Amino acid sequence: MVATSNPERGILSALWHGLGLFGESYILFSVGVLRPIWEKLYPLCFDEFDTSQCYTRGGYQSYQSITYSAVVGIMIGMVAIGALATKVGRRRGSILTAAMMSGGSALLTLCSLFLSGSPSALFPCMSISFFFFGIGVGGEYPLSASSASERALLKLKQRQDEEKSLGANSNRKMRRLLSGADDSSGGTTPRAANSSRDAAPWKTLEEWKVSANEVRGDNRALTPVTEDYGQTIPTSPTNTTRDTIDSLSSYNAKYRTKGREVLLVFSCQGLGIFMNSLVLTLLLATTRTSGDNAGDDDNLNDESDYQPSTLVNIWRITYAVGTAVLIYVFVSRLSHLAESEVWLNDKAQREEDKIERDLKQTKSGDKGSYFGPYERQINKSYSGKEPVINHTMSSITMRSDFDQLGSTNVESGCCGGALTKLSDGKMILLLRHYGVRLFGTSAVWLLWDVSFYGNKLFQSTFLLALAGENASLAQITGASAVNSFVALLGYYASAYIIDDPDCGRLTLQQLGLAITGILFLVCGKLSDQLSSAWLIIIYFGSSFFGQCGPNCTTFLIPAEAFPTEMRSLCHGISASCGKLGALIAAIMFHLVDEHDLFLCSAYSSFAACAVSFLTIPETTSLDLFEIDKQWRLILDERQNEYEGPATDPRHLSFWERNQARMCFWK
C-alpha cells in the first residue's frame, strides 16, 4: 500500500500507482510510432538490401535490434525482479524498476540529443538503452500487479472489520433498548413476546443479508448469507437498524472490487500508448507548416513538409515527456511508497510459524499435535453451501516429473522431512501444487501474444483504410491515436465488469479470445473481399475485445491464482512467456504470407481459449487469504488439514476438479 499524507481514492489512486506502467508504455510503444520519422531522417538505414551508405554495417539490423533488445530485457526483468521481490518486498522492487526505467529513458533522451547526427552510433546506443529500460519494464509487470492485488485485498479486510465494528455497535444499542423494554414491561422478554409468532426469532447476523433485488424503499427483506459477522440481532427488519441494513446491502458492491482496482492500474498502460500517439500527432500537426510546401494540400505527404531539425525536435520532446514522468515515478516512490502490508504480514506469519515449528520439533518431534496461531483458524468449519472437496492441491494437480525433482521427500509426513533449502524446496512445492495453474497462465499469455501480433500486422492495412493512400505523418499518427483510444475503452470496460459474478475472469478471457479469433479468421479468409469500412470495423473490434478480454485478464489472473509469497515470481514467469510469444511471432511470421498470418493468429486465440478453460481457476469471489492459508500448511507438510474455499469446486480449474474427483473415487 502507499503511505501518503492525503491518501488517494478511486481512479486517482490507480493513476498514481499505474504511472510506472504509463511511462513504460509511453516510451516502449513509441518505437513503432517514431519509425516513420526515423525513416525520413535516415532513409538509407532502412533499406534492407543496401546499407552501404548508412555509415554502419547492417543499418537496418541495427534498428531491428532496438525491438529485440527491449524484449529480451523485459523477459529478464520479469523473472529476475519478480523473483527478487519475493525476498526484498514490493517497495524495494518497485523502486528498483522505477530507477531502471527512468535511467533507461534518460539515456534514450540523451541519444536523441547528442547522437542524432550519427546513425552509426545512434541505433547501437539506443539498443543498449532499451535493454536497460526493458529490465525495469519487465519488473514493473509482476510488481504492479501483485501490489495492486494486495492493496485490494487489504481494503477488503479493512471493510470487513468496519462491517464487524458496525454490527457490534448496533448489537450493543439493540441490547440496551431491549433491556429498557424488559424493565418497563415487568420482566417480559422480547424472546417470550415473539415466541408465539416465530419459532426461531433470534439468529446471528452471519445468517442474514439484504437482497438488493428486494429493496423497496424502507422495506427490506432478509435472506441467509455466509459472512461471518458474529453478532446477534432480531430477525424482524423493524428491529434492525437502518445503518446495519445499508451496510449489509452494500456488501457485494463494496467488496467485489479487487479485480477492478488491479485493472484500473493496468489501464494506465493503455493510457500511456494513447498519450504517446496523441502527443506525437499534436506535435506533427502544429509543426508541419515549417516545410517549404506548407499549405499545399497536394503535398501532404511530401518530405519537405517537415525540416529535419523539426523532426529531431519532435523525437526529443516525445522522449523528454516520458522521461519526466518516469523520474517523477522514481522520486515519488522513494518518498511515499510503503511496503505492502499483506506481504509483510504474510512474511511475518511464515517466520513465526517456522520458529514455533522448529521449537516444537526440538522439544517433542510430535508434529501432528502442533497448530500454529495462524493455522488454528483453519479447523473452523467452512460455511459454504456447496460441497467442499476434502483434498489438498497435491491431489488435484499433475503428478509428473516434478515429483522426482530434488532429493527431498516433501510428503514423508515425519517432522524431519521439513524442507531446509527453502529456495529450492519452495519452488518444487509450487510446481507440485500450483504447476498446472502456472502452466495455464503462462501458456495463455504466450498464445495470446502470438495472436495479438496479428493485430499489429493488421495495423498497416487499417491505417491505409482510415487515413488514405497519401496520408501525412500527422494523419497516420492520428489514426493510430484513434485506435489507441478504442483499445483504452477496452481496458475500462474490462475493469467495469471484471468483478461481476455473472461474468468473472474466465468468461471474460475466453469470450475475448473467441471473438478475436473469429475476427482474425475472417481477415484470413475474406480480407481481399472486404471493403475499407469493414476492415476498420474489424480492426477496432480486435483492439477493443483484445484489451477488454485476454489482455487484461492475462495480467490479472496470475496476481490472484498463487500465494502471496510466490505471487510476483509466478506473475513474472507468466508475463515473460507472453513476451516470448511476441518474439516468436515476430520471427516466424516473416516466413508466411499475410493470409496465413491471420489464420495463425486465429488458431492461437482458439488454442489459448482451450488452455484457459482447462487449467485456470475462477478467482472472482475467492478470498485470496485462503490461498495463503493453504500454502502455509503445504510448507508445514500439513496440507491434508486444509478445508476451505481454496479447494471448493467453484475456485478450481476444470483440470483440478476432475483430478480431485478421480483421487476421491480411487
KAMO-V247116 format. One line per field, one symbol per residue. phi: phi as a letter, one per 30 degrees, with the letter a starting at -180 (. if undefined). burial: b if it has 9 or more other C-alpha atoms within 8 Angstrom, else e. Layout:
phi=???
burial=???
This chain:
phi=.ccbdbedbhdddddddcdddddddeddddedddeedddddbdddccdcbcdcdiadiddddddddddddddddddddddddddddccjddddddddddddddddddddddddccdcbddcddddddddddddddddddddddddddddddddddedddddddddddddddddddddddddeddcijddedddcddcbdbdcbdddcbacdddcdbiccbccbdbcdcciccbdddddccdddddedddcedddddbdddddddddddddddddddddddddddddcdddddceidddbdcddddbdedddddddddeddddddddddeddddddbdcdddddddddddddddddddddddddbidddcdbdddddddddddcddddcddbdddcbbdccdedcdicdcdcdiddddddcddddddddddddcbddddddddddddddddddddddddddddddddcjdcddedddddddddddddddddedddddcdcdddciddddddddddddddddddddcbedcdddddddddddddddddddcddddddddddbdbdeecddddddddddddddddddddddddcbdddddddddddddddddddeddccdccecdddddddeddddddcibddddbaddcdedccdedddddddddddd
burial=bbeeeeeeeeeebbbebbbbbbbbbbbebbbebbeebbbeebbbbbbeeebeebbbeebbebbebbbbbbbbbbbbbbbbbbbbbbeebbbbbbbbbbbbbbbbbbbbbbbbeebbeebbebbbbbbbbbbbbbbbbbbbbbbbbbbbbbbbbbebeebeeebbebbbebbeebeeebeebbeeeeeeeeeeebbeeeeebbbbbbbbbbbeeebeeeebbbbeebeebebbbbbebeebeeebbebbbeeeeebbbbbbbbbbbbbbbbbbbbbbbbbbbbbbeebbbbbebbeeeeebbeeebbbeebbbebbbebbbebbebbbebbebbeebbebbbbbbebbebbeebeebbeebbeeeebbeeeebebbbebbeeeeeeeebbebbbbbbbbeeebeeeeeeebeeeebebbbeeeeebbebbbbbbbbbbbbbbbbbbbbbbbbbbbbeebbeebbbbbbeeebbbbbbbbbbbebbbbbbbbbbbbbebbbbeebbbbebbbbbbbbbbbbbbbbbeebeeeeeeebbebbbbbbbbbbbbbbbbbbbbbbbbbbbbbbbbbbbbbbbbbbbbbbbbbeebeeeeebbbbbbbbbbbbbbbebbbbbbbbbbebebebbbbbbbbbbebbbeebbbbbbbbebbbbbbbbbbeebeee
